[in-house]
Every structure is written in structure tokens, then in C-alpha cells.
Amino acid sequence: MSSKTLTRMDLSEAVFREVGLSRNESAQLVESVLQHMSDALVRGETVKISSFGTFSVREKSSRMGRNPKTGEEVPISPRRVLSFRPSHLMKDRVAAGNKD
């Protein structure tokens, strides 16, 4: 399995090649899309990208945890967590190893 990581620069380069915008405009477009997604998630909205997946923010309540080293119980404060649920198409594509 490859250890390559897709970066913002890779995304803007793909937009540059596929859409034909300048490199600067491509980078701005990628930044703008990511900013819109981030802003929506901060507001607690769900971000759904068809055929890709759904990003959502979950509210986790406080609970008691345990320090695995000492066994001591410690309170875990309430928090917001980001979760991603891939679409069935994305799951199938990843499972198939992207043979397309």
C-alpha cells in the first residue's frame, strides 16, 4: 500500500491541469472550498459531498475515563468531535483498490 499523502498543493495542481485555471487561481479555489467546508463544520453544520462522504460534528458528553497505567478514574470533559462517514460508492471504490 502506498504511503503517499494528498496535499492542498496536489489538489490545486489537479485543478490547474484539469480545469485550466492559473496555478494561483487554482490554489485560491482549493483554499476557498476548504474554508467553506471548515466554516460550515465550525457552525455545527453537516457537509455532504455526493459520491464521497459526509463530514459532521458530534457533541460528546462528559464521562468517566480510566488512566490505563494507574487505573485511576478521571473525568473526560464534554467536547465536539469531527467525524467522516464515507459514501457507499467511496467504500466500494476503496475496497476494490481503485482498479478503474
N, C-alpha and C positions, 0 to 999 in steps of 0.2 A: 504494500500500500504506500502511496506517495505521501511525503511529508510536506509538500508544497502548501503554502498558505496564500489565499487570495486576499489581496490588499486593496485599499482605496485606489492606489496608483494603477493596479491591474484593471480595476473596473473603469477608471477614466480612460485608460489606454484602449479598452474594448469599445467604449463609446466612440472614441476618436476614430478607430478603424471601421466600425460597423455603421455609424450614423453619419460621419463625415464632418462633425463639428471640429473646431480647432482644439488643440490639446488643452488650452486654457479654459475654453468654454465647456469641454468635456469634464474637466476637473470640477468646475463650478456646478455643473449639472449633478454630478455624483454627490457633491457636498450638500447641495440643496435637497436632494431626495433623502439623504441620510438625516439631515437636520429636521425635515418634516416628520420623518418616522420617529425620531427621538423626541421631538416636541409633543407628538400625539401620545407617546408612551408615558412621558412625564405627567401629562394631564390625566392619565389613567385610561386612555382610550385603547381599543384593540386595533392592531394594524394587520390587515389581512391582504396577502398578496396571492392572487389566484394562481393555482398550479405550483405554488411554492410552499406557503405555510402561513401560520398565524402567530404573531407576537402579541403577548398580553402581559398585563401586570397583575399579580395576585397579592392580596393582603394576607400576610401570615400573622396569626395571633400569637400572643406570648405563650410560652410553655416552659416546663422544667426540662432541662437537659442534664446530662451527666458527663463529668470530666472522665474520659476513659482511663486516664493514668491514675487518678486518685479515687475515682468512684464517687466523688463529691457532687451533690446536686447543685446546679447553677441555673439561675433564671435566664431564659433567652427572650429578649425583648421583641415586641411586635415589629414587623418590617414589611417592606414591599419588595417583591422579587419579580424579575423578568423571566417569562417562560416562552418557549417556542414550541409550537406543535406543527410538524411538517404535514403537508397535504399528502393524500394517498398517492398522487402522481409522483411526488418527490420521493416518498418512501419506496415506491416501486422502482424508480429510476436508480436510486442509490443501491437497492438490493440487487439489481441487475448489473451493477458495476458500470453503468453508463456505456452500454455496448452500442449505442446509436452512432 
